Amino acid sequence: MNAGGDTLARPVFVLAGPFCHGAHLTAMLGRNPGAYGLPETNLFLQKTLDGLLRDLTGARGSQIHGLIRVLAHLLTGEQTVLSVEAARRWLFEHLHWPTHWVFDFLRAKVAPLRLVERVTPTVLEADARERLIARYPDAQFVHITRHPRSHGKAALKDGGAVVTLLGGFDESVTPHVLDPQYLWLRAEYAIETMTGALPEGQVLTIHSEDLLTDPDATLTRICDWLGLPSDAAALERMKHPEASPFAHPGPLGALMGDDADFLANPALPVPDPETRLDGPLPWRPDDAGFSEHVTSRAKKMGYS
């Protein structure tokens, strides 16, 4: 089977590290009249649907909720307990499918709209990155960045559970110190690795700070690059990510589908005014600052 073929619109992937407003951007682009924004399906984490369902169990079980929610929405037109059960039945009936067939099935369902998805877990896993690029080498990629200082503060609001899970530690000191700057650096290096071999012009990089402070100008830039409508009506729709059908917790059986912070507060947030690379970090018990690698990477990306 090849549900996608050459006739479907090129997909758009939002590349973002954790806590970089990638969920907001995806929901905003999904509100464009020419696009459809997905929750996080995590399809590229495995080669087959059977492998994906086996992988996303236990503590990782909520990572399948996005796929269930979008299937429920597209198959039945709603997200309810009953439609979630219908989506789960569909998944078990198609266990033999490669995961890119499922993605192409979603593309065909929303055609002629362009499918937009944030792929943060994919970015962080080398095999998944390679799988996505191999299947969709002509996709367009929007890379959204965030200043490492405001990123770090946001990452520790929940006590650092995600940072701990993803291994954001400074291992140069004893005992190791939980420090989200290393998660930020890991994600940005992974995105550079993923996009480094792509042709020039296939990746657009934006600062999340620009999106939050001047959404009209930033969204116009993105939409013009993607060939999506950027008129006043389209911009007004996109400035309300909270209106996305996936911007709030789902029904019983598929509550998640995206970042918990985004699902709790999906409206466009106020940007953090503190964006400096010098000085001690508020989360460090030793008053250390950013590492040389983080400072160098951030400056290369246009931060100061």
C-alpha positions in Angstrom: 0.0 0.0 0.0 1.1 3.6 -0.6 -1.6 5.9 0.7 0.5 9.0 0.1 1.8 8.7 -3.4 3.1 11.8 -5.2 -0.2 13.6 -5.3 -0.5 14.7 -1.7 0.7 18.0 -0.3 4.2 18.0 1.3 4.0 17.5 5.0 5.4 20.1 7.4 7.3 19.0 10.5 7.9 21.4 13.4 11.3 20.7 14.9 11.6 21.8 18.5 13.2 20.7 21.7 11.1 20.2 24.8 9.7 23.4 26.3 10.4 25.4 23.1 6.8 26.3 22.2 6.7 23.8 19.4 3.2 22.6 20.4 1.9 26.2 20.2 3.4 26.7 16.8 2.0 23.4 15.5 -1.5 24.3 16.7 -1.2 27.8 15.2 -0.2 26.5 11.8 -2.9 23.9 12.0 -5.4 26.7 12.3 -4.4 28.0 8.9 -7.1 27.4 6.2 -4.5 25.4 4.1 -3.2 23.1 6.9 -4.2 20.5 9.5 -2.3 20.4 12.7 -1.8 17.1 14.4 -1.3 16.3 18.0 2.0 14.3 18.6 1.5 11.0 16.9 5.0 9.7 17.5 4.6 7.4 14.4 8.3 7.6 13.4 9.5 6.1 16.7 9.1 2.6 15.2 8.9 1.0 11.8 5.6 -0.7 12.2 2.4 0.0 14.0 2.7 -3.2 15.9 6.1 -2.2 17.1 4.9 1.3 18.1 2.0 -0.1 20.2 4.4 -2.5 21.9 6.9 0.3 22.5 4.4 2.9 23.9 3.1 1.0 26.9 3.5 1.4 30.6 5.1 4.7 31.6 5.1 5.7 27.9 1.5 4.8 27.3 0.3 8.4 27.0 2.6 8.9 24.0 0.1 7.0 21.9 -2.8 9.3 22.9 -2.1 11.8 20.1 -2.4 9.2 17.4 -5.6 7.8 19.0 -7.2 11.3 19.2 -6.5 12.2 15.6 -7.8 8.9 14.3 -10.9 9.3 16.5 -11.4 12.8 15.1 -10.9 11.9 11.4 -12.7 8.6 11.5 -15.8 9.8 13.4 -15.7 13.6 13.5 -15.5 13.7 17.3 -13.4 12.9 20.3 -15.4 10.9 22.7 -15.0 7.7 24.7 -16.8 5.8 21.9 -14.7 7.4 19.2 -11.5 6.6 21.1 -12.6 2.9 21.2 -13.2 3.1 17.4 -9.7 4.5 16.9 -8.2 1.7 19.0 -10.0 -0.9 17.0 -8.7 0.7 13.8 -5.2 0.5 15.2 -5.5 -3.2 16.1 -6.9 -3.9 12.6 -3.9 -2.4 11.0 -1.0 -3.7 13.2 0.8 -5.0 10.1 1.1 -1.5 8.5 4.4 0.3 8.5 4.0 3.5 10.5 4.6 5.7 7.4 1.5 4.1 5.8 -0.5 5.4 8.8 1.0 8.8 8.3 0.0 8.8 4.7 -3.5 7.6 5.6 -3.8 10.7 7.7 -2.4 12.9 4.9 -5.0 11.4 2.5 -7.8 12.0 5.1 -7.1 15.7 5.3 -6.1 16.3 1.6 -5.7 18.8 0.1 -4.7 20.4 3.4 -1.0 20.2 4.4 -0.4 18.0 7.5 1.7 19.7 10.2 3.2 17.8 13.1 5.7 18.6 15.9 8.2 15.7 16.2 10.1 16.4 19.4 10.5 12.7 20.5 11.5 11.8 16.9 14.2 14.6 17.0 15.7 13.0 20.2 16.1 9.5 18.7 18.6 8.9 15.9 16.8 6.0 14.3 13.5 7.9 14.3 15.1 11.0 12.7 16.6 8.9 10.0 13.3 7.1 9.4 11.4 10.4 8.9 14.0 11.9 6.6 14.2 8.7 4.5 10.4 8.6 4.0 9.8 12.3 3.5 12.9 13.8 2.0 10.9 16.6 0.4 9.1 17.7 3.5 9.4 21.2 4.8 10.8 21.8 8.3 10.1 24.7 10.6 12.7 24.8 13.4 11.6 26.8 16.5 14.2 27.7 19.1 14.0 29.3 22.5 16.6 31.2 24.6 18.3 28.6 26.9 17.6 30.8 30.0 13.9 31.0 29.6 13.9 27.4 28.4 15.6 26.3 31.6 13.1 28.1 33.8 10.2 26.6 32.0 11.7 23.1 32.1 12.0 23.2 35.9 8.4 24.5 36.6 7.2 20.9 37.2 10.2 20.1 39.4 12.3 18.9 36.5 10.5 15.6 35.9 10.9 15.8 32.1 14.5 17.0 32.4 15.3 14.1 34.7 13.6 11.6 32.4 15.6 12.8 29.4 18.9 13.0 31.1 19.5 16.7 31.5 22.3 16.6 34.0 25.7 18.4 34.3 28.0 15.4 34.6 31.1 17.4 35.0 30.5 17.9 38.7 30.0 15.5 41.6 27.3 14.9 42.5 25.7 15.5 39.1 23.4 18.5 38.9 20.0 18.6 37.2 20.5 21.3 34.6 18.1 21.8 31.6 20.7 23.6 29.6 22.1 20.2 28.7 18.7 19.0 27.4 18.5 22.2 25.4 21.9 21.6 23.9 21.1 17.9 23.2 18.0 18.9 21.3 19.6 21.6 19.2 22.5 19.3 18.3 20.0 16.6 17.3 18.1 19.1 15.1 21.3 20.2 13.4 22.2 16.6 12.8 18.8 15.9 11.3 18.7 18.8 9.0 22.4 19.1 8.1 22.2 17.1 5.0 19.0 18.7 3.7 19.1 21.0 0.7 19.4 24.7 1.4 16.0 26.3 1.7 14.2 23.2 3.1 14.4 24.4 6.8 13.2 27.7 8.2 14.4 28.6 11.7 12.5 31.1 13.9 12.9 32.3 17.5 9.9 31.5 19.7 10.4 35.0 21.2 9.6 36.5 17.8 6.5 34.3 17.5 5.2 35.5 21.0 6.1 39.2 20.7 5.1 39.7 17.0 2.9 36.8 15.9 1.6 38.6 12.8 5.0 39.2 11.3 6.4 35.8 12.3 3.4 33.8 11.1 3.4 35.8 7.8 7.0 34.8 7.3 6.3 31.2 8.0 3.2 31.0 5.9 4.7 32.8 2.9 7.6 30.3 3.1 5.2 27.4 3.2 2.9 28.8 0.5 0.0 29.0 3.0 -2.5 31.8 3.2 -1.3 34.8 5.2 -4.2 37.2 4.9 -5.6 39.0 7.9 -8.3 36.4 8.5 -5.8 33.5 8.4 -3.5 35.3 10.8 -6.4 36.0 13.2 -7.3 32.3 13.2 -3.7 31.2 13.8 -3.3 33.5 16.8 -5.7 31.3 18.7 -4.0 27.9 19.1 -6.5 27.2 22.0 -9.1 26.7 19.3 -7.4 23.6 17.9 -9.4 20.4 18.4 -6.3 18.9 20.1 -5.4 21.9 22.3 -7.1 20.5 25.5 -7.2 17.2 27.3 -9.0 14.4 25.4 -11.6 12.0 26.5 -11.1 9.1 28.9 -8.6 6.7 27.3 -6.7 9.4 25.4 -6.3 12.3 27.8 -3.0 13.5 26.5 -1.6 13.8 23.0 0.8 16.7 23.6 2.7 18.5 26.3 0.9 18.7 29.6 1.7 22.5 29.9 0.3 23.2 26.5 -2.9 21.2 27.1 -3.4 23.1 30.4 -2.6 26.5 28.9 -2.9 26.4 25.1 -3.4 30.1 24.5 -0.4 32.1 23.2 1.8 32.7 26.3 3.6 35.9 27.4 7.4 35.8 26.5 10.0 35.7 29.3 11.7 39.1 29.3 15.0 37.7 30.7 17.1 36.5 27.8 20.8 36.8 28.6 23.6 34.4 28.3 25.9 35.8 31.0 25.5 35.5 34.7 24.6 32.7 37.1 21.7 30.5 36.4 18.8 30.6 39.0 18.5 26.8 39.1 22.1 26.1 39.8 23.0 25.6 43.5 26.6 26.6 42.7 25.7 29.8 40.8 27.4 28.5 37.7 26.5 29.9 34.3 25.9 28.5 30.9 28.6 26.1 29.6 30.9 27.2 26.8 29.1 24.9 24.4 25.7 26.2 25.2 26.8 29.9 25.0 28.5 29.2 21.6 25.5 27.4 20.2 23.1 30.1 21.4 25.2 32.9 19.9 25.3 31.0 16.6 21.5 30.9 16.7 21.3 34.7 17.2 20.9 34.9 21.0 22.9 37.2 23.3 
